[in-house]
């Protein structure tokens, strides 16, 4: 069996396994790369070349930048704006999402746009009660249309510009293909809005996250945080002036005020006060206790009660600096048998036990001996809550990072995250540095500037997608090395080379789009560009027209989830199967075909001199 036949056999087997959905796609792709090495088609270095490709670093860096936007509350804010603008309209939500995805793709590429907007759309889907599968795929597909809006929208655009220069033609201008991109985007948006509801599945993904934007309010109600809660303002005559919270907590333990506990301290600007900052006039102590005990405490320490609405109290407990989480005691927890009470400071001194429940019933205010299955509501600085979440003696119900990211729009570090994103977009748009360098600089910056911790950055990277992409790159090498791609290309030239120029464009589109469903658009373009130039010369038409057609076809990666990283990114959150993509993908490819074959010659005439 020839190398070409072996390559086609491996591709066929891989597609069958993809469609069967019985083996993880990353495992299938990795096995295909190993088979190319085992059969002698590729050297070991070629079979593993994808894992050293700069594309992998680029995508990994974009995952980290996207996570910084989520952790700092930027995506929560964007999700709120998107939901507010969309209202209860699915069509309006899709329209705004697709336009935003296309615009962002023009600046940072389809992978970056999908990574940045995916958590926003997931949040919007949860809040609006829309099936995830109805929303996620249009996000990816709009990013492909957006890649044609500017020259740097995709690497394929840059490749055809370089090819034009090699043929003695001027390079493509930055906005030369914008009209084509707008035509593609408008057609694709119209198809999604008109037919998407029927062509997309309605199932919800098991991986859809919970809407945590109102989670703090639910916990407050469940644990009765605002029952017997008082706000006491420190006056000029109070003996508490000048002492930090840590000392105040010690004094409270020594005074005879049974059941009274300090929950939080809020400064005059309504921000949370640091644990070791001395108290000053105007600070507010948020206390819990029975009315007579609180009144006695006020009189003794010259405090004044402040009447505040519940939302203000909620903000005092849950803000950019402080929050609370719910934890459960597992069966073999070291805390079982410990005596605690609501309002108690933990042994570390960094957290407060706001409430205790057992089988859904609230316990306290007196001492409670902890048992397996008890749930505790802990309050403190977000950094302390993150540290507590790693304690093996408790199981965290909701990760502090997720609760903070969704519950506090534009929280701590949001300005730095936005500034880093804009800087990365500027570097990508200007071409001052290679794309991978711009992305790596941004990823390092969000960690060095404290927007994202290293551990969270590692968790943010979707390793399944990276392995998938890295394993498919050798397949492109094999197609080129064995001549399999050229065999297909030569067949096309023989079929349409002497026919109408429109037939040539149609053939180039079908060839490029067909290969692009199995291998990367960049690899496809590299294989087809020489064929496009040679075919255009054979029938004496402008190579520029053929090159733009190749670019449009390379952006039509709609039929399979392996066609592009953006399609892979939405597969999990959307709950898509391999066969779900072609239903909506076919009409979208049909529109791209019409644009490539009939609109492109109008903007780049066949007879335009080279």
N, C-alpha and C positions, 0 to 999 in steps of 0.2 A: 504494500500500500504506500502511495506517495505521501510526501509531507503535506501536500495540499489536502489530500483526502483525509488524512489524520486530523488536520486542523478543523476541517468541516465537521468531522465526526465528533470531535470534542465540543465544538460549538453546539451541534445538535443535541448531544447528551445534556449539556449544561442548560439549554433552553427547556428541555423536557423536565428536568429536575426543578427548574425555576417555576414552571407552570404547575407542577404537582404540589408545590408548597409543602412538601413533607420533610425537606432538609433545609436548614437555615441557608439563606442565600450567600452569606459570607463563607460558609464551609464549602458550598458548591464552587464558588469562584476560586477559593484557595486550592481546592482539589484540581480544578482545571489548569491552574498555573503549574502545579506539580506534575500533572500528566504531560504538559508540554515539555517539561524537563525530562521526565522518565522516557518519553518516546524519542528523545534526542533532537527534537525540533529546536529547542532553546537551550542555551548554556545555563548553568545555575545562576550566574549573575544576571542573565536576561530574565529568567523566570521570577527572580526576586527583585527586579529593578523597580517595580512599583512602590516598594516599601521605602525606597530612597528618593522617590520622586518629590519634587518641590510642591506639587499639587496637594500631596498628603499633608505636608506641613501647613500649607495655606489654609486648607479646610479645617484642620485641627485648631489653628489660631483663630479662625472665625467662630468656632464653637465657644472658645474662651471669651472672646469679645462679646458674643451674644449672651453668655452667662453673666457677664458683668452688668449688662443692661438689665437683665432680669433680677439679679441680686440687689441692685441699687434702686429698684422700683421704677426704672424707666419704661420697661415693657408693661408694667401694671398701669402706669399713667397712659401710655399709648393705647392700651386695651380699653381703658375707660373712655378715652376720647373717641376711639373707633366705635365702641358700643353706643356712646351718646349720639354720635353722628348717624349711625346706622339705625338707631331706634329698634323697633321690632321687625324690621324688614330684612329678610334674608338677601334679597336682591341688592339692597343698598350696601349691606355688609360685604357681599362679594365684589361689588363694583369698587368700593373704596379700597378693599384689600388688594385687588388685582392692579389697580392704578398705583398704589403705594409700592407693591412688589416690583412692578416694572420700573418705576423711578429709582428705587434703591438698587436694582440690578444694574442700571446704567452706571452707577457709581462704584459698586463693590462686587458686581458679578452675581450670577444666579445663586450660587452656593451661599454667599454671604447674605443675600436678601432673604433666602429661605430660612437660614439659621437665625437671623435677627427677628423675623416676623412670625415664625412658627409659634413661639410661646405666646405672642400677642393674640394670634388667631385661636389658639387652643383656649385661652382665657375667655375670649369673646364667645366662642362656641359654647362653653360651659355656662356662661352667664345668660345667654339667649336661649339655651335649651335646644340648640341645633345639632343634628347628627354630625359628628366629626367628618365622616366620609363625604358629606355634601360640601365641605368647605376647604379641606386641605389640598386636594389635587389642583384646584384652580390657582392656588397660591404658587405652586411650582410651575404650572404652565404659563402663568403671567410673567414669571421671571425669565422664561425663554424668549418671550416676545420682547421684553425689556432689553435683552442683550443686543438687540439691533438698533437701539435708540442712539447710541454713540459708538465711536470706533473702539473704545476700550471696554465696551460692554461684554465682550467675550474674547478669548484668545484667538478664535477663528477669524474674527474681523481683522485682527492684527496680522494674522498669517496671510490673508488674501491681499492686504495692503502691501506687505513685503513682496508677495509674488508679483503684484502689479509693477512695483519698482524694478524687479528683476527683468521684467519684459519691456522695460523702457518707458513705462507709463508713469504718471505722477502718482504719489501715494493717495490713499483715500483720506479726505478731510475728516476732522473729528465729528462733524454733524452731517456728513454726506449721506449716510444711510438712515437719517432720522425719519424721513417720510415713509420709508419702507417699514421701520419699526412701529411708527404710529398706525399705519394701515394694518399690520399684523395684530397689534394690541387691540385695536378697536374691533376687528373681526372676531378675535378670540373671546373678548369680553362679551360681545353680543351672543355668540354661540353658547357660552356658559350660562348667561342669564336666561336665554330662551329655552335651552334644552338640557342644561346641567342637572336639573332636578330629576329628570327621567333617566339620564344616562349615567348618573353617579349612584352608587349604592347608598342606602339609608341607614346602614348599620353604624353603631357606635363602637369605638375602640375600647378594649379593656384597659388600655394604657392611658385613657383620658384622666387627667388629674382632677382633684376636687377643687371647686371654686373656693379659694381661701380669703377672698376679699372681705367677707363678712364673718370670718371664722372667730375673730376676737370677740365680736358681739355675741355669737352663739355661746362661747365659753363663759362669758360674763353672766349670761342668763342662767346657764346650766349650773354654775357654782354660786349663784346669788351674790356676785361681787359687790353689788350696790346696796345690799341690805345691811343696815347698821353701819353705813359708811359716812364719815364726816370729814369736812375740810376745815382745818383750824389754821388761821393765819398767825404768824409770829409777830408780836408787837414789840415796840422799843423797850418795854419793861420786862420782857420775857427773859428768864434765866437761861434759855436755850441759845441766845445769841452768841455766836463765836465758837460753838462746839460743832463738830462734824456729826454726820449721821451715825457713824460707828459708836461714838461716845453716847449719843442720845439713846441708842438701843440698849446699851448697858444700863443707863439710868432708868429706863422703863422697866427693866427686869428687877431693879432694886426697889421700885416704888410699889405701893399697895394698890394696884389698879387691875383687879382680876378680869381677864378676858379682853383687855385692851391691847391692840397691836398696831404697830406702825407699818403701813402698806407702801407708801411712797412719799417723796418730798418733791415739790414742784417750786421752781423759782418764780420771781415776779413776772418773767417773760413767758410763763406757762411751760417752760421746758423742764425736763427732769434734772434734778440736782445730783452732781457726782457724790459718791459715797463718802469721800473724804473732804468735800468742800464745807467750810464752816457755814452754819446757818446765819441768815441775816434778816433784817426787818423786811417784811413782805413775802418771805417764803411761806409756803403752805404745806402743812403736814396732813396727809391723808391717813386717817385713823379708822380702825374698826373696833366697835365695842357697844355695850349697852348704853342707853341714853344717860342714865344717872352716873355711870362711871366716866363717860366722856365729859359731862358737865363738871364733875369734880376735878378732872384732870385739867380742864380749861381754866377753872378758877385758880387752881394751885400754881399754874405756870403762865398765867396772864396771856392767854390765847383768845382769839376771837373767831367765832364760827363764821364761815363763808358759805352762802347758799349758791350752789352751782348746779346747772343742768347736767343730766346724765352724760350727754356727748362729751362735755368737758372733762368729766371724771374718766371716761373711757380713754380720752386722749392722754390724760395724766399717767395712765397705767400702760398704755400701748402707743408708743411713738417711735421716732427715729432712733432713740438711744436705748429705750427700755421696751420690753414686751413680756409675754408669758407663753408657756408651752404646757401641754398635758403629757404626763408620763404614766406608765403602768408598771407595777411591780411584777416581774416574772416569778414563776414558782420557786426558784432557788436564789432569789435576790438576798443580798446581805442586809437589806434594810428591813426584812421581815422580823417582827418582834420589837422594832424600835418604837418608842413613845414620842409622838409629835402632836402638834396642834396648829390650827389655822392662825397665820400671823407669825409663826416661828421662823427664825433665821436658820438656814441650813448650816451644817458644820463648817463649810468653806467660808461662810460669812458673806457670800455674794448673792444668794438667792433667798426669796421669801416664799413660804408655803401659803398660797392664797386660799386654797380649799382642798378638801379631801372627800372622796366619794367611795362608796362600796356598794356594788351592784346597783348603781344609779341613785343611791341615797346619800345625801350630804351628811357628813359626820362633823362633830365639833359643836360648840366652840372649845370644849375642854380637850384634854389629852385623848389621843387615839393610838392604840397599839396596831401597827401596820400588819396587814396580812397579804398573802399572794392575791393578785388581781385588783388590789386597791389602785385608784387613780388619784394623782396629785396634780394640782395646778401650781406651777412654779413661776415666779416673777423676778425679773432682774435685767441686767444689761444683756444685750444680744450676744456679746462675746462670752459672757458667763453661761448663757443658755446653750450656746454652741458647745462649750466645754462639757456641760452637764449631759448633753445628748450622746456623748461618747462613753458615759459611765455604764459599765456592764450590769449594774444593779437595777437599771431602769430601761424600759422600752419607750422610746419617744413616739407618740401617736402621729405628730406632724413635725417634720424637720423645721427648726427655727429659721433656716435660710429660706425655705419655701414660704413660710408664714410671713416673714419680713418682706420678701420680694413682692408678694401679691397684696399684702395688707397695707403697705405703706408706700403709696405712689411717690416718686421722686424723693426717695429717702437718702440716707447718708451715702455719699460717693456718687450721686446721680450726675452732678455737674461734671465731675472728673470723667465719668464714663461717657457722657455725651461729648465732652471735649476730645477725648481719645478717639471716639468714633469719627468725629468730624475731621480730625487730623488724618486718620487712616483713609477716609474717603478722599481727602485732598491729595494725599500721596498717590493713591490709586488713579485718580483722575488726571493728575499732572504727569504721571510716569517718571517722577523724579527718582524713584527707586523701584526695583523689581517688586511685583505684587506680593510675593512671599515675604519679602523683607518688610514691606509696609504692614502686613498682617502680623508678622512675628513681633515687630516693634509695638504694635497695639496690644497684643496679648501680654507681652512682658510689662507694658506700662500699667495695665489694669491691676497687675499683681504688685508691682513695685510701689504704686501710689495707694495701695491699700483698698482698692475697690473690691478685689476678689482675693480670697486666700488660695494658697497653692492647692490645698486638698480639694477645694470646690472646683478649681480649674481642671484638675484631673478628672473629677466626676462629670464635668460638663462635656467632655469629649465623647462623641459617639463612636466608640471603637469598632462597632459592627460595620458602620458605614465606611470607616477608614480602611478596614481589612478588605471590604468588598471592592472598593475603588482600586486599592493597591494590587489586588489579585487580578483585576481585569486589564490592567495596563499591559502585562505580558501578552495577553491575547492580541492586542493591537500590534505588538512587535511581531508575533507569529504570523499574523495576516500579511504583514509587509515582507517579512523574511522569506516565507515560503512562496510568495507570489500569488497567494489565493486572492487577495484584493485586486491585483493587476489582471488576473484571469477574468474576473467579473467586469472590470473596467474595459478591457479589450473587447469583450463581448458587446458591451454597450456601444462602443465606437463603431463596431462592425454593423450594428443594427440601425443606428440613427446618424452616423457620421455624415452621410451625404443627403440626409433628408432636410426638411424645413428647419430653420433655426429654432422655431418653437418646439419642434420634436426633440432637438438637442437639449434645450433647457428642461423639457419634461423628463428626458432620460437621465440627465444629471441630477435632477431633483430626486427622482425615485431611487437612484443608486445611492446618493448621499444619505437620504433619509432612511433607506433600508439598512445600510451599514450602521448608521447612527443609533439604531435601536439596540444594537448588540455591543458596540464598542464606543469609546468616548468620541465626542464631536471633534475634538482636536486631532485625534488619530485619524478619524474619517476624513477630515479636511486635508490633512497632510497626504493622504493617499489619492484623493480625488482631484486636488488642485492641478497636478501635472496633466491629468487626463482632461480636465476642463480646458486648460490652455491649449493643449494639442488639438482637441476636438474643435474649438473655436477657430483655430488657424486653418484647420482642414476645410471648413466650409466658409472661411473668410468673413467671420464676424468678429466684433470686438471681444477680446478676452475679458475685459472688464465686466461685460454683461454676464458671462458665464461664471465669473468669480463671485459676483453678488448672489447669483442663484445658489451656488454652493453654500454660501454663508446662511442664506435663508433656510435651506434644507437642513443644514447642520443644527439649526436652532429648533427644528421640529422633532424633538425627542419626546414624543407623546405616548408611544404605544407600550412601552415596558418600563418597569421601575428601575431597571439597570441602565437605562439610557442616559441618565444624568444623576449627579449626587443630590440635586434638589428633589427629584422624584423619590429617591431612597429616603430622604429625610422625612417626607410626609407619609411614608408607607406605614410606619408604626402608629403615630398619632391618629391617622385616618382609618386605621384598621383595614387597609386595602390588601387584597389578594393580587397575585401576579396578573390575573386575567381581567382585573377591573379597569386597567388603564386604557385599553384599546377602544372601549365603548365611547368615551369622550374624546379620546385621542384621534380617532378616525376623522370626524368632522373638522377638528382643528388642523390636522394635516391637510385635509382637502382645501381649507382656506389658504394655508401656507403655499400649497401647490398653485392656486390661482394667482396669488401675489407674485410668486417666483417666476411663473411662466408668462404672465400677461402684464403685470404692473412693472416689473423690473425693466423690460425692454422699453417702456415708455420713458423711464428716467435715465436709462443707459442704453440708447438705441443700438441696434445690431450693427449699423454701419458706422458707428462712431470710430474715428481713427484711433489706433493704438498709440 
